[in-house]
């Protein structure tokens, strides 16, 4: 996994330092809102070290999968459907990053929402789930989520959701979400006159664990597809 750094304007020096740490943790571990301040003196996430360095960081032999799950298998031209990006992991996870591509001549994306896998865990544990880039968007010209637009001089290649907050346990680990849940949902429409198979392909996928230094969970990647059939 390879995610280049993103320069982002934050409201405080501490938030700037944290953003740098989050960006750097994905630089070598790939298979991608504002930060809420805290008075907790314990680091809210493992210190800014890469996840994982093949020589210095830990990799996790977890049962982890990042998958594309369309809401339908077949849709008529002009029909609406959703494409969910889901995580399954038996080890606690603090962050996930992805890129999703599709054929823009057959499908268009209307909007993107965050799923509940990290957000619900954050709400239940007095934490926050933040995004980088902070705005969920797509490029329907090339069929890509996120767009990869230049942000303050840095090209953003993947969308990342990450947990902020939580106290370290006695073993140095931090709270993390586990189980199965949705990370992102893309609301899509099959274009009028389109037909055939549409593949939804993930790349630059990364899933971070909850250790310090940060560890990669090395997920299996499962792509998805739909078939456009019938008349508008």
C-alpha positions as CSV (number, residue, x, y, z in Angstrom):
1,X,0.0,0.0,0.0
2,X,1.3,3.4,-0.8
3,X,-0.4,6.6,0.2
4,X,1.4,9.9,-0.5
5,X,1.2,12.6,2.2
6,X,-1.6,15.1,2.2
7,X,-1.1,18.7,3.4
8,X,-4.3,19.8,5.2
9,X,-5.0,23.0,7.0
10,X,-5.8,22.2,10.7
11,X,-7.0,24.5,13.4
12,X,-4.1,23.8,15.8
13,X,-0.5,22.7,15.9
14,X,-1.4,19.5,17.7
15,X,-3.9,18.6,15.0
16,X,-1.3,19.3,12.3
17,X,1.1,16.9,13.9
18,X,-1.5,14.2,14.2
19,X,-2.6,14.6,10.6
20,X,1.1,14.0,9.5
21,X,1.2,10.9,11.7
22,X,-2.0,9.5,10.1
23,X,-0.8,10.1,6.6
24,X,2.6,8.5,7.3
25,X,1.3,5.4,8.8
26,X,0.1,4.1,5.4
27,X,3.3,5.0,3.4
28,X,4.6,1.4,3.4
29,X,1.8,-0.9,4.5
30,X,-0.5,-1.1,1.5
31,X,-2.0,-4.9,-0.3
32,X,-6.4,5.1,2.0
33,X,-13.2,16.9,9.0
34,X,-11.6,18.3,11.4
35,X,-9.8,16.7,14.3
36,X,-11.4,17.0,17.8
37,X,-8.9,18.2,20.4
38,X,-8.5,16.2,23.6
39,X,-7.0,16.8,27.1
40,X,-5.9,13.2,27.4
41,X,-2.1,13.0,27.8
42,X,-2.0,9.4,26.4
43,X,-1.5,9.3,22.6
44,X,-4.8,9.0,20.9
45,X,-3.3,6.7,18.3
46,X,0.1,5.0,17.9
47,X,2.9,7.6,17.4
48,X,3.5,8.7,13.8
49,X,5.3,5.7,12.5
50,X,4.7,3.9,9.2
51,X,2.3,0.9,9.0
52,X,3.9,-1.4,8.4
53,X,7.6,-1.2,7.6
54,X,8.7,-4.6,6.4
55,X,11.8,-4.3,8.6
56,X,10.5,-2.6,11.8
57,X,6.8,-2.8,12.2
58,X,4.5,-5.7,13.0
59,X,2.2,-7.4,10.5
60,X,-0.9,-9.2,11.8
61,X,-2.0,-12.6,10.6
62,X,-5.6,-11.6,11.0
63,X,-8.7,-13.0,9.3
64,X,-9.3,-9.7,7.5
65,X,-11.2,-8.9,4.2
66,X,-12.0,-5.7,2.4
67,X,-14.8,-6.3,-0.1
68,X,-17.1,-4.6,-2.6
69,X,-20.7,-5.6,-2.1
70,X,-23.3,-4.3,-4.7
71,X,-26.9,-4.1,-3.4
72,X,-28.1,-5.9,-6.6
73,X,-26.6,-8.4,-9.0
74,X,-28.6,-7.1,-12.0
75,X,-30.0,-3.7,-12.7
76,X,-31.9,-2.2,-15.7
77,X,-30.5,0.8,-17.5
78,X,-31.4,3.9,-15.6
79,X,-31.8,1.9,-12.4
80,X,-30.3,2.9,-9.0
81,X,-28.3,0.8,-6.7
82,X,-25.7,1.0,-4.0
83,X,-22.1,-0.3,-3.8
84,X,-20.8,-0.9,-0.3
85,X,-17.2,-1.2,0.7
86,X,-17.1,-3.5,3.7
87,X,-14.5,-4.7,6.2
88,X,-14.4,-8.0,8.1
89,X,-11.7,-8.4,10.7
90,X,-11.2,-10.6,13.8
91,X,-8.6,-8.2,15.0
92,X,-9.3,-4.6,16.2
93,X,-8.8,-2.0,13.4
94,X,-8.1,1.7,13.7
95,X,-8.1,2.7,10.1
96,X,-9.0,1.7,6.5
97,X,-8.0,3.2,3.1
98,X,-9.3,2.3,-0.4
99,X,-9.6,3.3,-4.0
100,X,-12.6,2.1,-6.0
101,X,-12.8,2.2,-9.8
102,X,-15.6,1.4,-12.3
103,X,-16.5,1.9,-16.0
104,X,-17.9,5.5,-16.2
105,X,-19.5,4.7,-19.6
106,X,-21.9,2.4,-17.9
107,X,-22.3,3.6,-14.3
108,X,-22.3,7.0,-12.6
109,X,-22.0,7.7,-8.9
110,X,-24.4,10.2,-7.4
111,X,-23.0,10.5,-3.9
112,X,-20.9,8.8,-1.2
113,X,-21.6,8.3,2.5
114,X,-19.6,7.0,5.4
115,X,-20.6,3.6,6.7
116,X,-21.1,2.6,10.3
117,X,-18.2,0.2,10.9
118,X,-15.9,2.9,12.4
119,X,-18.5,5.7,13.1
120,X,-20.7,3.5,15.3
121,X,-17.7,2.2,17.2
122,X,-16.4,5.7,17.7
123,X,-19.8,6.9,19.0
124,X,-20.1,4.0,21.4
125,X,-16.6,4.6,22.8
126,X,-16.5,8.4,23.1
127,X,-14.2,8.6,20.1
128,X,-14.3,10.1,16.6
129,X,-14.0,8.7,13.1
130,X,-12.4,11.2,10.7
131,X,-11.7,11.2,7.0
132,X,-8.8,12.1,4.8
133,X,-9.7,13.8,2.5
134,X,-12.4,15.2,4.7
135,X,-14.9,15.4,1.8
136,X,-16.3,12.3,0.2
137,X,-16.3,12.7,-3.5
138,X,-15.9,10.9,-6.8
139,X,-14.7,11.5,-10.4
140,X,-17.4,10.2,-12.8
141,X,-15.2,11.1,-15.8
142,X,-12.8,8.3,-15.0
143,X,-14.9,6.3,-12.6
144,X,-12.9,6.7,-9.4
145,X,-13.4,7.1,-5.7
146,X,-11.9,9.3,-4.4
147,X,-11.2,11.7,-7.3
148,X,-7.5,12.0,-6.7
149,X,-7.6,15.8,-7.0
150,X,-4.7,17.9,-6.0
151,X,-5.2,19.2,-2.4
152,X,-2.8,22.0,-1.3
153,X,-0.1,20.6,-3.6
154,X,-0.4,16.9,-2.7
155,X,-2.1,14.4,-4.9
156,X,-4.5,12.3,-2.8
157,X,-4.7,8.7,-4.1
158,X,-6.9,6.9,-1.5
159,X,-9.8,7.7,0.9
160,X,-8.9,7.0,4.5
161,X,-11.2,6.7,7.6
162,X,-9.4,6.6,10.9
163,X,-10.3,6.5,14.6
164,X,-9.3,9.3,17.0
165,X,-9.3,8.9,20.8
166,X,-9.3,6.1,23.2
167,X,-6.9,5.2,26.0
168,X,-4.1,2.8,25.6
169,X,-4.5,-0.6,27.4
170,X,-1.8,-2.0,29.6
171,X,-0.2,-3.8,26.6
172,X,0.0,-0.6,24.6
173,X,-2.8,-1.3,22.2
174,X,-5.7,1.1,21.5
175,X,-9.5,0.5,21.0
176,X,-10.4,-0.6,17.5
177,X,-13.4,-1.8,15.6
178,X,-13.8,-5.5,14.7
179,X,-16.3,-7.8,13.1
180,X,-18.1,-7.0,9.9
181,X,-19.4,-3.6,8.8
182,X,-19.7,-1.0,6.0
183,X,-16.9,1.6,5.6
184,X,-18.3,3.6,2.6
185,X,-21.5,3.5,0.5
186,X,-21.6,4.7,-3.1
187,X,-25.1,5.5,-4.4
188,X,-25.0,4.8,-8.2
189,X,-27.1,4.7,-11.3
190,X,-26.8,2.5,-14.4
191,X,-26.6,4.8,-17.4
192,X,-29.4,4.8,-20.0
193,X,-28.5,2.6,-23.0
194,X,-25.8,0.8,-21.0
195,X,-25.6,-3.0,-20.9
196,X,-23.2,-5.8,-19.8
197,X,-21.0,-6.4,-16.8
198,X,-19.6,-3.6,-14.7
199,X,-16.7,-4.4,-12.4
200,X,-16.0,-2.5,-9.2
201,X,-12.3,-2.9,-8.5
202,X,-10.4,-2.0,-5.3
203,X,-6.8,-0.9,-5.1
204,X,-4.4,0.7,-2.6
205,X,-6.3,-1.1,0.1
206,X,-4.9,-0.8,3.7
207,X,-6.3,-1.9,7.0
208,X,-4.5,-0.8,10.2
209,X,-4.6,-2.6,13.5
210,X,-4.4,-1.2,17.0
211,X,-0.8,-1.8,18.0
212,X,1.9,0.7,18.8
213,X,3.8,1.0,16.5
214,X,0.9,0.6,14.1
215,X,0.4,-2.8,12.5
216,X,-1.1,-3.8,9.1
217,X,-3.8,-6.4,9.1
218,X,-3.0,-7.5,5.5
219,X,-6.6,-8.0,4.3
220,X,-7.8,-10.1,1.4
221,X,-9.4,-8.0,-1.3
222,X,-12.6,-9.0,-2.9
223,X,-13.9,-7.0,-5.9
224,X,-17.6,-6.9,-7.0
225,X,-19.6,-6.6,-10.2
226,X,-23.2,-6.1,-11.5
227,X,-24.9,-6.8,-14.8
228,X,-26.9,-4.2,-16.6
229,X,-29.6,-5.8,-18.5
230,X,-33.0,-5.0,-20.0
231,X,-34.5,-1.7,-21.3
232,X,-34.7,1.7,-19.6
